[in-house]
Amino acid sequence: MIKFTLKCAQGHDFDSWFQSASAYDRLSATGMVSCAVCGSTQVEKALMAPQVQAAREEGALTRKPDTAEQAIAALRRKVEANADYVGTRFAQEARDMHEGVLPERAIYGEARPEEARRLIEDGIPVAPLPFAPRRKTN
């Protein structure tokens, strides 16, 4: 498989994968390659930078996290610093706090989808986190 950056006659840039360079040539010659934006079949390969594999550090690819990854990492740090991890007891603890059985505090943990649905249906304020919790040992 090979990925080409393509450009149509209208100036739209897009990427597409092909089985091989010759497969691209065959498809292009028969008008089977079209712009992903406007549908034009007047498409040619655009100038593209070669993809070079990033350096490895301790067996993992290294790269700078993007803005979304940085925001999620910051949110994780804030949650872990300011809330108690209750694991699979999350649904019961949230319900007990809502009903006044337990004192209110910030918690996070894990709940099965049906447990989370019941909490929401019962008006108990919960929200999914955009990351899997790390297991905390007490």
N, C-alpha and C positions, 0 to 999 in steps of 0.2 A: 504494500500500500504506500501511496505517496500523496502528500498534501500540497496543493498548489494554491497560491494567492492569485486570484483572477480579477480582471477588470473588464467591464463592458464598455460599449461605445458611448454610453451615457455618463461614464465616470464612476460607476458604483464598484467598490472593492468588496470581494467576498472570498472565502476559502472553500475549497472542495477537495474531497478525497477521491483518488482514482486507483485502480488496481496496479497500474504502472504508467510510466510516461508515454509509452506507445498506446495504451488504452485511452489516455487523454487525447492524443493526436487523432486516433480513429474517431472517437466520439465528437470531437470538435469539427473534424472535416465533414461529418455527416449532419452537422447542425444540432446535435444532441446535447450540447452543453449550453445552458442558458443562465442568464443573470438571476441570482436569488432575489434581487430587489425588483427589477422591472420586467424580467422575462426575455430580454433581448438575447438573440443567439449570436450577436457580434461580440464575442468574448475572446480575450487573449490573456496569456500569462502575464502577470504583473511582476515587477521587480520585487524579489523577496529576499530577506536575510536568511542565511542558513540557520537551522536550529541546532544548537550545540548543547549536549547534555551538561547540566550543572555539575559542579564539583560535589563529591560525596563527603559527608562528614559523619563518621561513626555509622556507616551503613545507610544513612538517610539522605535524600536529596535536600540540598539547602537552597532556600530562596527567601526573599523578603516577603513577609506576610502582607496581603493587601489590606485596604482600609476596613473592609467588612470583617476579616479575620482578626484584625487588631481590636475592633470594637467588641467582638464576641469574647476575645481573651480578656479584655478589660471588664466586661460584664461578669465573666466567670470569677475573676479575682474579687470583684465587689461582693458577689453573692456568697462566695466561700468565706470571705472575711466577716460578713455581717449576718449570716444566717446559719442555723444548725442543720446539719445533714441528718435526716431521719430515715433514710433508706426507703424500704418498701412499706414502712409504717406511715408514709406521707398522707394518704387519704384519711386514715383514722385520726391522725394527729390534727390535720386541718379541720376535720369535722368536730373533734373534741374541743378545739379552741373556739370554733364558731359557736358551739352550744354552751360555752362557758365552763366546761368540765376541766379544761387546762388553761393556764394563763396564756395570753397571746404573746407570740414571739415570731420572729422571722424564721421560716423553715424552708428547706428544699429537699427533694427526694424523688422517689419514683412511684408512679401509679399506673395501673393497667388502664387501658382506654375506657373501659366501662366504669371504673372507679372515678376517673376524672370527669366523665360525662355526668355521673350522679352528683358529684360535688357542684358542678356548674348548674345543673337542673335544680338543686336545692338552694341556690343563691350563695354558695360559698365561694368567695373570690380566690381563684387559682389561675395561673397562667403557665403555659409550657415554656421551658427554657430552650434556647437554640443550641444546646450542647448536652451531652450525656454527663451526668454527675460523676465526679471522681469518687471512688469509695473512700470514705474517711474511717479510720479506725479509732475507736475511743479507748 
